[in-house]
Amino acid sequence: MIQGLRKKIIVNEDGKLEVNLPELHRGDKVEVIVLINPEEDETEYLLSTEANAMHLREEVKKLEKKSDYVYVDPNTL
């Protein structure tokens, strides 16, 4: 049975990739596919889990209630 693992890593300065997968064992046969993602979309990251998405929606709703805004005069800082 094919099983997949996904891991985001950063390329070292010499172009090498180091992947630490403790769930693999010595002698396991694997196939490696490298997908290049030039920049991660911040919105995609923020919505990557249901908990994050729910929190973001709640915070956006708070922005609609302008009476809760705290105004600060930059001259007093």
C-alpha positions as a printed NumPy array, in Angstrom:
array([[  0.   ,   0.   ,   0.   ],
       [  1.33 ,   3.461,  -0.894],
       [  1.536,   5.901,   1.981],
       [  2.423,   9.583,   1.659],
       [  4.234,  11.965,   3.946],
       [  4.4  ,  15.697,   3.412],
       [  7.149,  17.822,   4.87 ],
       [  8.033,  21.459,   4.17 ],
       [ 11.751,  22.176,   4.297],
       [ 14.132,  24.962,   3.325],
       [ 16.956,  24.412,   0.861],
       [ 20.429,  24.914,   2.404],
       [ 22.807,  27.493,   0.956],
       [ 24.588,  24.814,  -1.056],
       [ 21.337,  23.539,  -2.592],
       [ 21.1  ,  20.465,  -0.375],
       [ 17.892,  19.266,   1.233],
       [ 17.835,  17.686,   4.657],
       [ 14.702,  15.749,   5.538],
       [ 14.152,  14.292,   8.982],
       [ 11.388,  11.677,   8.999],
       [ 11.554,   9.65 ,  12.233],
       [  8.563,   7.599,  11.084],
       [ 10.781,   5.957,   8.436],
       [ 13.121,   3.098,   9.226],
       [ 16.536,   2.09 ,   7.927],
       [ 16.138,   0.151,   4.706],
       [ 12.685,   1.568,   3.848],
       [ 12.343,   2.145,   0.11 ],
       [ 10.957,   5.596,  -0.709],
       [ 10.394,   7.801,  -3.717],
       [ 11.158,  11.503,  -3.349],
       [  9.325,  14.186,  -5.331],
       [ 10.419,  17.812,  -4.955],
       [  7.771,  20.477,  -5.621],
       [  9.126,  24.001,  -5.77 ],
       [  6.938,  26.604,  -4.12 ],
       [  8.586,  30.024,  -4.606],
       [  6.559,  31.698,  -1.87 ],
       [  3.9  ,  30.35 ,   0.38 ],
       [  0.647,  32.232,   0.132],
       [  0.011,  33.654,   3.6  ],
       [ -3.75 ,  33.381,   3.2  ],
       [ -3.422,  29.727,   2.253],
       [ -1.31 ,  29.132,   5.353],
       [ -3.745,  30.975,   7.623],
       [ -6.629,  28.906,   6.293],
       [ -4.676,  25.616,   6.32 ],
       [ -6.523,  24.254,   9.365],
       [-10.143,  24.602,  10.393],
       [ -9.09 ,  26.07 ,  13.765],
       [ -7.043,  28.797,  12.038],
       [ -9.851,  29.535,   9.579],
       [-12.426,  29.795,  12.388],
       [-10.176,  32.118,  14.407],
       [ -9.567,  34.318,  11.358],
       [-13.314,  34.565,  10.626],
       [-13.978,  35.567,  14.244],
       [-11.337,  38.292,  14.123],
       [-12.708,  39.668,  10.841],
       [-16.179,  39.876,  12.445],
       [-14.672,  41.926,  15.289],
       [-13.396,  44.452,  12.75 ],
       [-16.98 ,  45.186,  11.731],
       [-17.756,  46.507,  15.237],
       [-16.063,  49.909,  15.117],
       [-17.222,  50.821,  18.625],
       [-14.594,  48.384,  19.951],
       [-11.738,  50.136,  18.151],
       [ -9.054,  51.694,  20.318],
       [ -7.793,  54.918,  18.807],
       [ -4.269,  56.068,  19.626],
       [ -2.774,  59.458,  18.888],
       [  0.734,  58.778,  17.531],
       [  1.887,  62.101,  18.985],
       [  1.302,  60.764,  22.496],
       [  3.414,  57.651,  22.045]])
